[in-house]
Amino acid sequence: MTAALPASHVYNQLVGPFYDTAGLTQWRGVSRQAINKAVSAGTVIACQLDGEQWVYPTWQFTDSQTVHPHLITLWQTLRESADPWTCAIWLRSPQEELGDRSAADWIIAGHPVDTALKLARADAQRWAPNELP
């Protein structure tokens, strides 16, 4: 049910594994339209491959098949200033301030979102295009 990215693909190594749309609709028991609506609303972490196929990192989902709300908070903060792949890579990259854990691992382990959110806001602000006076 996970997307067919080669294990050696850089995105799979950095962000994966992934569900593809068909696998996610089947696993969650929802329609393709419901997934598209969640992507548009920014309530599911989704990245698009070159072939226009959408993939959804498996680590964002809880055992009850929902997206962890604190991950979405981080995702939406980062998405204000960067593309989906940059944001997904950020969520999975070790952060010194989080004890060398990724923000995703930090949140999934039950740590408070505030520490990770502060880091996300700082990086999103740094990534934002500078506005000229």
Sequence and secondary structure as in RCSB ss.txt:
>XXXX:A:sequence
MTAALPASHVYNQLVGPFYDTAGLTQWRGVSRQAINKAVSAGTVIACQLDGEQWVYPTWQFTDSQTVHPHLITLW
QTLRESADPWTCAIWLRSPQEELGDRSAADWIIAGHPVDTALKLARADAQRWAPNELP
>XXXX:A:secstr
 B    TTSHHHHHT  EEEHHHHHHHHT  HHHHHHHHHHT S  EE TTS EEEEGGGB TTS B HHHHHHH
HHHHTTS HHHHHHHHHSEEGGGTTEEHHHHHHTT  HHHHHHHHHHHHHHHS     
